[in-house]
């Protein structure tokens, strides 16, 4: 194991006056690299030598971001008290986004317990990196069909109606009744529309035509199907759906 040797070498460098916050060409500090590569002991030594956890690499990520992305809960726990939440906000991305994107549920829980904003939004520049213009950690969790992560975020106060493309529509498209129920119970808008592709009827209806049980659940919880019959292009689909739904209900009641 070379880590004890590295730790000893690092300590000697600091004794000799090495700059603990020096940056490589890509802006990364020793603390950033240690956090990225999961070197818990090195992170501990660097922090004890007053390494600055608020220096970002050229991509704008802080050591806490990269540790969250890699899923190292121990390093994340060490970095949290050394990291400025204001500096995290200025980065345009929360470590919650990265933990949710990579399904790092333990890290997600640690960050939530530390008080990171579950409704933090990606900056416009970062949101544009995704075709669907996603913005919240909840959206990442729903896209991954990670119900455990979504539950943690929603129970901590995540708003399910902040994204341009409502997370409920993702869950409906996936056909996951468990996730749909979770979102609706926490206030998701069952009549959400897609701003970039407006329709006269709620988008959820279009996405769950194949899932009659799911569609019935949405209708029972306030989804407006009446508007379907006011849309010429959707009229016949609406009639077909209604017939199928009535038939489904008859079978269910037998």
Residue pairs with C-beta under 8 A, 6 or more apart in sequence:
3 39
3 41
3 42
4 41
6 39
6 42
7 41
7 42
7 45
10 30
10 42
10 45
10 46
11 45
14 20
14 45
14 49
20 29
20 30
20 31
20 46
20 49
20 50
20 51
20 52
21 29
21 31
21 51
21 52
21 55
22 29
22 30
23 29
23 55
24 33
26 57
26 58
27 55
27 56
27 57
27 58
27 59
28 36
28 57
29 51
29 52
29 55
29 57
29 63
30 42
30 46
30 51
31 43
31 46
31 47
31 51
31 52
31 53
31 55
31 63
32 55
32 57
32 61
32 62
32 63
32 66
34 42
34 43
34 46
34 63
34 75
35 43
35 63
35 64
35 66
35 67
35 70
35 72
35 75
35 79
36 63
36 66
36 67
36 70
38 70
38 72
38 75
40 72
40 74
40 75
40 78
43 63
43 75
43 78
43 79
44 78
47 53
47 78
47 79
47 82
53 62
53 63
53 64
53 79
53 82
53 83
54 62
54 82
54 83
54 84
54 87
55 62
56 62
56 87
56 91
57 66
60 91
60 92
60 93
61 69
61 91
61 93
62 83
62 87
62 88
62 91
63 79
63 83
64 76
64 79
64 80
64 83
64 88
64 95
65 88
65 91
65 93
65 95
65 98
67 75
67 76
67 79
67 95
67 107
68 76
68 95
68 96
68 98
68 99
68 104
68 107
68 111
69 95
69 98
69 99
69 101
69 102
69 104
70 102
70 104
71 99
71 102
71 104
71 106
71 107
72 107
73 104
73 106
73 107
73 110
76 95
76 107
76 110
76 111
77 110
80 110
80 111
80 114
85 115
85 116
88 94
88 95
88 116
89 120
92 122
92 123
92 125
92 126
93 122
93 123
93 126
94 111
94 116
94 117
94 120
94 137
95 107
95 111
95 116
96 108
96 111
96 112
96 116
96 117
96 118
96 120
96 137
96 153
97 120
97 122
97 136
97 137
97 140
98 104
99 105
99 107
99 108
99 111
99 137
100 108
100 137
100 138
100 140
100 141
100 144
100 146
100 149
100 153
101 140
101 144
103 144
103 146
103 149
105 146
105 148
105 149
105 152
108 137
108 149
108 152
108 153
109 152
112 118
112 152
112 153
112 156
118 137
118 138
118 153
118 156
118 157
118 158
119 136
119 157
119 158
119 159
119 162
120 136
120 137
121 127
121 135
121 136
121 162
122 134
122 135
122 136
127 133
127 134
127 135
132 164
132 165
133 163
133 164
133 165
134 140
134 143
134 163
134 164
134 165
135 162
135 163
135 164
136 158
136 159
136 162
136 163
136 167
137 153
137 158
138 150
138 153
138 154
138 158
138 159
138 160
138 162
138 163
138 167
139 163
139 165
139 167
139 170
141 149
141 150
141 153
142 150
142 167
142 170
142 171
142 179
142 183
143 170
145 174
145 176
145 179
147 176
147 178
147 179
147 182
150 179
150 182
150 183
151 182
154 160
154 182
154 183
154 186
158 186
159 187
160 166
160 167
160 168
160 183
160 186
160 187
160 188
160 189
161 187
161 188
161 189
161 192
164 195
164 196
165 194
166 188
166 189
166 192
166 203
167 183
167 188
168 180
168 183
168 184
168 188
168 189
168 190
168 192
168 204
169 192
169 194
169 203
169 204
169 207
171 179
171 180
171 183
172 180
172 204
172 207
172 208
172 211
172 214
172 218
173 207
173 208
175 208
175 210
175 211
175 214
177 211
177 213
177 214
177 217
180 214
180 217
180 218
181 217
184 190
184 217
184 218
184 221
190 202
190 204
190 218
190 221
190 222
190 223
191 202
191 204
191 222
191 223
191 224
192 202
192 203
192 204
193 199
193 202
193 203
194 203
197 203
199 206
199 231
199 234
200 227
200 230
200 231
200 234
201 224
201 225
201 227
201 228
201 230
201 231
201 234
202 223
202 224
202 227
204 215
204 218
204 223
205 215
205 218
205 223
205 225
205 228
205 241
208 214
208 215
208 218
209 215
209 237
209 241
212 244
212 245
212 248
213 248
215 223
215 241
215 245
216 245
216 248
216 249
219 225
225 238
225 241
228 234
228 235
228 237
228 238
228 241
229 235
229 238
229 239
231 238
